[in-house]
């Protein structure tokens, strides 16, 4: 077992393990921690080729992207984009092959990855849980790639953060019941695999070496603080699936490894509120994330705490503070607010044209840089409400 305080220490230990085994190729199971420490890019620079074996992770690796969702890394892509990437990268296969159906894409990925499993010298997986009672690592998958990654190479490296440690197998059994249901709606995932050490005498398969790399990377610092509950997260992705903000902007807009409401809480803790202060502000506080969280993590409460810290340290951008101050000026003067909106909204609706959106808009470049800005309706909400009330009165006999 290797204890590491930082991403740099974790990367260095994994590289040492790869070099000691003479590894030139490494297969990888799905691991958000490896994304957190930038492991793939590091290994490539050091001459070790990492190959993602989870289908979604494999697709985004071909594109040089990061996951847009914890459970479904390539959920932002469509079938045609995946086909184009396969034809670009798998150029040793016949050009005339039919990849029009998802089953064909899956079959091709399986054939390409099959040879990687047998040629890899080291297999790296994450861990959904680490059991202190038995020293076991547990991975939960639906593809079976994790099993092949950890039993075929001669060295198996488990990379996990410290909050994945649970006391006993009985504790794990309780959490496994809610993990699959919250993540994919299954009673249980297809594969729930326990690994306990290297291959022993009489075992038919398994690695010759078994390493567990435990990563802290700032997590100990949140113990005893108002953010401690974030360490209960089991990475099921339920909060993202129900978040209206995530549904509108997607995972890449969060700018780092962890998207969605949990990312808005975890990211400031790991990289600093100075770099991620905008994330806690990307919330409507509707409370859906907390309602669906199987671990009952109070995400809206913790996002409010991050907002408070950002405000106390004066980290809000000047444009943000100025814009909020301007809105507050009008909001405290209802008649002036109604006048301004009754003029501004029809103008925006008119200039939005038939398409009903703006490619560019002054003071909104932070939005229009990545997506179009929807044009408002031609009437304000208050105007529509008044008209509705008038119609109700006309209907009453």
N, C-alpha and C positions, 0 to 999 in steps of 0.2 A: 504494500500500500504506500502510495506517494502522496504526501500532503503538500499542497502548493498554495501560497498566499495570493499569487497574481497570475494573470494570463501568460506573462513572460516565463514564469517558472514552469507552468504546465506545458507550454510549448517546448521548452528546453528538455524536460524529462521525456516527453514523447519522442522527440528527435533522438535522444540518446538511446532509447529502446529500439527505435528503427535502425539506427546505425549499428548497434551491438548485434542485431540479427541479420545485418546485411540487406535490409529491405530496400527495394527500389520501387515497389508498388504496394500500396496500402488500400484495402477495401474499407469502406466506412458504412456503418449503419446510421440511421437518423439520429442526430445529436444537435440540439440547440446550443449546448455548451461549446461544441466545436465551432459553431458559428460565432458565439460570443468571444472566443479567444482568437478568431481568425486563423484557425488551424490549417485549412486547405491552402491558403495563400502562402503561409509560412513554410509548409512542407514542400510546396512546389519550388520555392526559392532555394531550398536546401537540397534539391535534386531527388526528392521522393514524390512519386506521383500518387495523389489520392483519388480514389474512384468512389463516388457516391453510389450506393446500391438501392436505396429507397427510390422508387420510380419518380416521385415528385422532386426529390432532392437531385436525382440524376438529371432530370430535365433542366432545372434551373442552373445546375453546374455547367451544362452545355452552353447556356446563355450568359454565364458570368453574372448571375443575379443572386440575390439573397431571398430567403423564403418570405412569402407575403402572408402566410398563415402558419401557426404552430403545427397544426395537424395536416393541413393540405398545402404544402409549400408552393405548388404551381397552380393554385386555384385561380389566379389572375389570367391564366393562358387559355386559349381555345385549341381545338383539335388541329386546325390548320397551322397554327404557329408551331405546335409540337412536331407536326409532319415536316415542316420546313427545316427545323433544327436537326431532325434525324437525317434528312437527306443531305444536309450540309456537313454533318459530322461523320456519318456512317457512309463515307464515299467509297468504301471498298465493296459495298453491296450493290446489286443490279439497279440501274437507274429506273427500269420499267416496273419495279415491284409496286404492288398495290398497298398503299398506306391510308386508304380512305376511311377505314373503320378503326375505332379505338382498339379492338381486339388485335388488329394487325400491328398497331404501334406497340402494344403491350408485348406481343410475341417477339418483335424485333429487339426490344429492350432486354427481354429475358435472354435471348440468344447472345447478344453482345456482352451482357454482364456475366453470363455463365463462365466464360473463359477467364474473366477477371478473378472470380472466386478461387479458381485453382492455381492461378499464377501469383496471387498476393502472398507476401511473406508475413505481413502483419494485418490483423483485423482490428478496427477501432469501432466500438459501439458506445452509445450513451447508456444510461440506466434510468428507468422509470423509478426504481427503488433500489436501495442497498440495505440488506437485512443484517443488522449488527449481531443478532442471535446466531446466525449460521455463516456469516461472511459471504453471503450470496448476492449476486447482482441479478436484477430482473428487468427484462425488456418486454414490451408489449407491442406487437406488430400485427399487420394483416397480410403481409406479403411473404413472410418467411425469410426475407433477406438478412435479417438480423441473426438468425440461426446459422446460416451459411457463412456469414462474416466472422462469427466467433468460434466456429468449430473446425473450419477448413485450414486457415493459416496456422503456422506453428506458434505464433504469438498472438494473444488476445489482450487488448488494452481497453479497459473500461474507463471512460471519462465522465465524471459526474460532479455536480456541486454538492456542498455539504448538507443542504436541506433534504436531499434524497435519502438520507440515512433514517431508517425506522427501526424501532427496537426489536420486534419479533415478526415471525411469519403470520401470526394471527392479526397483527396490526395491518400488514399488507393485504390480507384477505378482505378486510373491511373496505380499504380504499380501492382495490381492484374492482369491486362491485359497482362503484360509481364512476370510475375512470372511463370505461368503454361506453357506458350509457350517456355520459355527458359529452364525450368526444364525438362519437359516431352513431349513437343510438342503438348500439349492440348490447346484448346481455353480457357478452364477453368478447374480447378481441380473438381473432383466429389463433394467434400464437401468443402464449404467455410463457416465457422461457426463463428458467432459473439456472445460473451458472455459479458453481462453487469451486473455484480453484482450477489448476491445470489438470490435464489428463492423468488419471491414476492407473496403476497396474490393473489390467483386465478391462479397461475402458476401450470401446471400439473406436471412438473418435474423440476430438477435443484438442486444445492447444497444448504445446509443451510448456509454455510460460503464460502466466496470468497476472496482469498488472491492473491495479485500480488507482487512478489518478483523481484525488479529491481536490476540488477547487473551491477556494473561499472567494476571492476576487471582490471583497467588500461586503460580503453577506454577514460576517460576524459583527460588522459595525452597526447593523440595524437591530441587533438583538437588544431588547430592553427599551426600544424606541416605539413611537406610534406607528412605525412601518413594519414592525416585526411580523404581523400577520401575513405579509406578502410571501413569506417563506413557506406557507402552507400550500402554495400553488402546485398542482399536479400536472400542469400544462395540458389540460383537456381541450382548451380553445372555446369553451362554451360562452365565455364573456364576449369574444369576438363575434360569434355567430348571432348574438342578440344585440350588439352595439349599433345604434343608428349611425354613429359617426364613422365607425370602421366600415360599415356597409357602403357608405358614400365615398370615402376617400381611399379605401384599400390599405393593405398592410405596408407597402413600400413608403407611403407618405409619412410613416412614423420615424423613418430615417435610421433605424438601427435594427437590432436582431429581434426584439420582442415587440410585436404590434398590439393594437387593441387596448382595452382598459388595463389589463395586467402590464402591458408595456409602458403605459403612462405612469405606472407606479414603480415598476422595477427599474426602468432605464435611468431615471434621475438618481436612484440609489446607487447604481453601478458606475455611471459615468459622470455624475454630478448634476446638480440642478442648474448650474451655469450653462451646460450644453444641452440639457433636455427640459428646460423650464416650460417650453411651449406645449409639451405633451399633456401635462395635467389640465391644461386649459382646453384641450380638444375633447370636451365632454359636455353633454347636456344635463348630466346628473339625473337622468331618468330613473336610475336604479336597477335597470335590467340586469346589468352585470352581476351585481350582488345577489339578486333574486335567483339567478340560475347557477351561481357558483356552487359546486358540490361541497366545497370546503368552507363555505360561508365567509369568504374574505370580504371585508368591508371596503371595497375598492373606491366608491365615491368619497367616503370619509378620508381615505388616505390621499386621494387627489386634492381634496380641499386643504389638507395639511401641507402638501407640496406647494399649492398656490400661496398659502400663507407665508411659507419660507421664502418663496420667490419675491413676494411683495415686501417682506421685511428687509430683504437684502437689496432692494431696488434693482432687481434684475430684469424687470419688464422692459421691453423696447420702448423708446420714446414715442414711436408712432402708435404703439398700442395704448400707452397711457394717454396720449393726446386724443386719440380717437374715442377712447372710453370717456374722457372728460368732455368731449364735444357732445357725445350722445347724452351724458348726464345733464348737460346744460339744457338741452331740448326736452329731456324727459321730465325735468322739474317744472317745465312750462308747457302744460298740455295744449293750449291753444296754438302756441308757436310750433310745437311738435306736429300738430295736425296740419298746419299751414305748410310746413316744410315737406312733409310726406305727401300731401295732396298735390304738390308741384313736382317733387322729385320722382315719385313712382311713375306717373304717366310719361314723363320724359324718358326714363330708363326703358319703359315698355315700348315706347315709340322707336327709340334708337336700337333696341334689340332686334327689331325687324321681324320678318316671318319666321326666322330660325328660333327666335326667342332666347338668344344667348349671346354673350360677348366673348370674342377671342382675346381682347385686351380691354382693360378698363383702368382709368387712373385710380390710384390708391388701393388697387386690388391685385397688384402684380403677384403677390404671394400666392394668390389662388389661380389666376389665369396663366401663370407660368407652367402649370401642370394640367389644367383642365379648363373647360369653358365655364364662364359665370352665367347661371340662368338669369334671364331677365324677369323682373316681377310682373305680376298681372297689372292691368291698366288702372285698377282701383285699389285703394288701401283696404286693410282689413276692417277698419272702422266704417268706411264708406259702404263696404259690402254688408256689414252687420246692420247698419241703419236701413239699407234697402230691404234686407230680409225682414226686419221688424215692420216696415211699412207694408210689405206684401202680406204679412200675417194679419195686420189690422184690416186690410182690404178684404181678406177672406172671411173674417168674422162677420156674421149676419147682424 
